[in-house]
C-alpha cells in the first residue's frame, strides 16, 4: 500500500484515525484520537486545538475501544508504509482508560509499527496511566511550568492538578518505563522564559532524565489571542542553558516522500487535519505531501461547503474546519 494509505474506504470515513501526516518530529505518522474534541486536563493558552470544552482528570472510555480497534484493523491490514502510530489529536489521550488495551492490541497484531504517545504528562501520577503506557516505544510528555503561578497562567489545569504532582508522576514514569522519553517544553515569551522559571524547569528535567528535550513554540493560532511566538535566537539561549540535557529545537518535517491519492481521498485527509488543528497551505503541503495548487483547490471546495474558517497570523493564513 502507498505511503498514504488513506482513511477513506468506499462510503466509510474513519472517526478515530487521521492522516497519515508528515510530522515534524516523527516522520510519516498515523494519528489515533481517543477523546472527543476538546477533552483535556489542561486548557493551555497556546493550544492549537482551541479552548478546552471538558476540563477533567477523570479516566473513562470516552470512545468505544472496539470501534478504535476495528478502524485500526481496517487500516493496518492494508500494510501501509508508516514510520509510527501516534496517539494524539483533539485532547489528552491518556484520559482514555482503554489506551493501554489498544496499545497492547497493536503490539500483538501489528508489531512492525512503532507507537508514540503525545501527552501533556499531567496524569502520570496515576499508576494506572503509567502502566498503560509501558508498551509504547516513545512517550512525549510536556513540562511547560514548575511554579504554581506560571502553571496556572500558562496551562490552566483542572482543579486537582498542581505542578509538583505532575513532576512527581514524570519522575516515577521514568523509573518504570524502558522506552524513549522526549520531554517537550513549550516556551511562551514573558510567561515561562524568566530565569526563575527556567531554573525550575531545568532542575525538574534533570530529575526526570529524558532521552531528549524538545523545545517548541507557537506556530499557528492558539486558544487565546495575544500569545506571542518565541524568538528563535532565544531558543538557542535556552538550549545552551539546559545542558547537559540533550536538547533539540523542533523544526519542519521531512518532505522527501509525497502522497498518492484520489481527489476525494485528499479532501478527506485535509478535512481530518483541519478538524484537529489550524494549518496553512504550506503546512498541508508538508504534512500531506500535496502540491500547493492541489491544497488550494481542496480548500476552495471546503470553503464552498461553508465549513472553512480563516485566521491571520504572522506566518500566514490559517484554515480550520468550523463547528459542524
N, C-alpha and C positions, 0 to 999 in steps of 0.2 A: 504494500500500500504506500502511496506517496507520503512525503513529509507532512503534508497537512491532510491526513485522513480526516474528513470533515464531520462536524457534529450535526449532520442532517442526513436522514435516511428516508427517502420517499416522502411521506407526509408527516414524519415524526421528527420533531426538533428536541434536542437534549435540553433538559431543565437544570441539571446539576453539574454538567461538564461544559467547559468553554475553551475555545482555542482550536488547535494548538496556536500559541503565540510565541514570538521570538523574544524571550525575556532578556532584560539587561543583565541579569545575574545568573540565569540558569540554562540558557540555550533554548531549544525547542521544547516548550512546556505545555502540557495539557492540564488545565485547571480543574479542580474539584471543589465545588462550592456547597458547603454543608449547612448554611444558615440563611434564613430569609434576609433580604436587604432591609435595613442595615441593623443587624443584631450584633451587639458588641459589649464588652466590659469596659470600654473606653469611648469617649466622644472627643477624639483629638481634633484640635482646631485646624490641623493641616490635612485631615483625611481626604483623599481623592474620591472616596466613595460617598462623601457627603456626611451630613449630620446623622448621628446615631438615633434611630427611632425606638429601639428597645435596648435600654442600658441595663445590663444584667450580668450576674455571675452564675446564674442557675444552669446546671448541666441537664440537658434533656435531649430527646430525639426530635430535633427541630424539623428535619425532613426524614422520610422513611429510609432506613438503611437498605431495605430490599430494593427500593427504586434506584438508589445510587448504584448498588451492585449490578442491577440489570443494565443500567446505562454503561457502566464500565465494561461489562461483558460484551455488549453490542459493539462498543468502540474498539476495545483492545483485542477482540477476537479477529479483527481485520489486520493485526500485526503492523500497526502504524510505526513510522520512524519518529521516535521521540527521544529527547535527552532525559526527560524527567516528568513525573506526575507530581503536581504541586497542589497541596491543599491550601486554598486561599479564596479570594473572591469578594463577597459582599459584606463580610463581617468577620468575627473571630471564630475560626474553625474548631478550636478546642472546646467551645461551648457545647458541641455536639457529643453526646455521651457515646455514640457509636463510632467515633473516629478510629479508635483502636481496632475494632472489629473490621472496619473497611480496610485499614492499612494491612492487617493480617491476611485478609482475603486476597488483596493484590499480591502480597509477598508469596502466598501459596500458589496462586494460579497464574500470575504474570511476573515471575521473578526477574525477568530481564530489565524491567523498568525501575530505575531508582525513584525513591519517594522523598519529597521535600515538604515540610510543613512550615508555612509562613504564619507566625503567631505574634501577638503583642506581648506574650510571655507572662501575662498577669495571673494566669490560673495554674502555674506550675507549683504553687504551694499546695495544691490539692494532689495527694498521692495518686488518685485515680487518673488525673490528667497526665502526670509524669509517666505512669505505667503505660498509658495508651500510646505514647509516642516512642517507646523504646525500640520498635522495629523500623522506624523511619531511618533513612540514610542520612538526611540532613535536616536539622531544625534551625530555623532562622527567627529567633525571638528579638523583640525590641527592648531597648532601655534608653529612654529619652531624658529621664529626670530621676534624681535620687532624693532631693529635698522635697518635703511635703508641699511647700509653697509652689514650686515650679511644676511638680507633678499635677497638682490640681489645676493650675493655669493652662498648661500645655495639653495634658492628656484627659482632663476632666473625667475622672474614674467613677465607677459605680461606688456607692457609699461604703461598701465593706472592703474596699481596697486601699492599701497605703504602700508607699514605695519600699519600705523595709520588708514587708511581706513579699513583694514582687522579687526583690533581690534575693531573699532567703530561698524562694522557690527556684530561682535560676541556679543558685549555688548547689542546691540539693539535686537538681536535674543533672548538672554537670558530673556529679559524683556517681550517678546511676546510669548514665547514658554513654554508650561507647561509640556512637556515631559522631558526625561532624556538627559543631555548633558555630553558626555565623551570627554574631551579635550585631544587630542593626541599631545605629544611633541616628535619629532624625534631628537635624540641627535647624533651629529657627533663630535668626538674629534677634538679639535683645531679650531673649527668654531663657534659653538653656545653654548659652555660649559664654556666660560670665566665668571668670576664673574660679569662683567658688563652686559653681555647679559642675564645671568640667573636672575639677579636682575630685568631687564626689563620684562622678561617673567613672573616672579613671580608676579610683580605688575599688569601686564595685566591680568593674570589668576585670580587674586583676584577680579578684576573688572568684569570679565566675570562670575565668580561664578559658575563653572561647578559642576555637581554632582560628577564627578570623573576626575582625571587627569591620563592619561596613558602614561608611559614612554616607548619609543620604540627605536630600534636601527637597523642598517643594519644587515640583517640575510641571505641575498642572493645577487647575483650580482646587483649592482646599475647601474644607467645610465652612470656614469663616473668611470673610473679606478682610483684606489688610495684612494677611500673613505674608511675610516677605521671603524671597529666595535667599538662601545662604550663599555669600560670595565664594567663588571657587578658591581664591587666594587664601581665604580664611580656613578652608578645608585643609590646605597644606599645613597651616599652623597647628590645627587640631590633630592632624595625623602625626606630626612630629611630637606633639605633647603626649600622645597616648603610648608612645614607645615605653617598654619593649613589646607591647602588644602588636600583633600582625594586623595592619590596618590597610584597607583599600577604599578608594572613592568610587562609588557606583557610577558607571558610565553608560554609553549607548550599547544596544545589542549588536551581536554579530549579524551581518546582513548577507552572508555568503550563500545562504540557501533560500530559495524562493518557493512560493506556494503554487500549487496546481489545483484549480477548482473551477467549477462552472460559475456563471454569474450569480445564480440563485444561491449556491453554496457560499460564495464570497459575501453576499448580502447577509446571510445568517451569521457568518463569522464576525462581520463588522457590528451587527446588531448585538451579538453576545458580549463583545468587548465594551461597547458604549453603554450597555446597561450597567456595567460594573465600574467603569472609570472614564472620566473625560479624556479625550485624545485629540491631537491634531492630525492633519493629513499625514505629516511626516511620521508621527507615532505609529499610525496604522500601517503605513508602508513598511516600516521597520519591523513591527510586530508580526504582520501577516504575510510579508513577502510580496506585496502587491505594488504595482506601479502607481505613482501619484494620479495619473489620469483615471485609472480604474477606481481608486478610492474616491475621487471627486464624483465620478458617475454614481457610485453607490450612495454617497452622501446626498446627492440630489434626489435619488429615489426615496430615501428616508425622509427628506425634507418635504417631498410631495405628499407623503403619507401623513404629515403633520406630527411626526413622532420625534423630531430632532430639535434640540435647543443648542444655542451657541453662547460662548462667553469669551471675552478677550483678556489675554494676559500678555506679558512682555514677550513671551516665546511665540505668540501667535493666536489663532482662533482655535478654541477647543470645542469639540462636539460631544454631546451626550444625549442618550435616549431619555426623553422626558417621561414622567409617570404615565403609565398606560391604564 
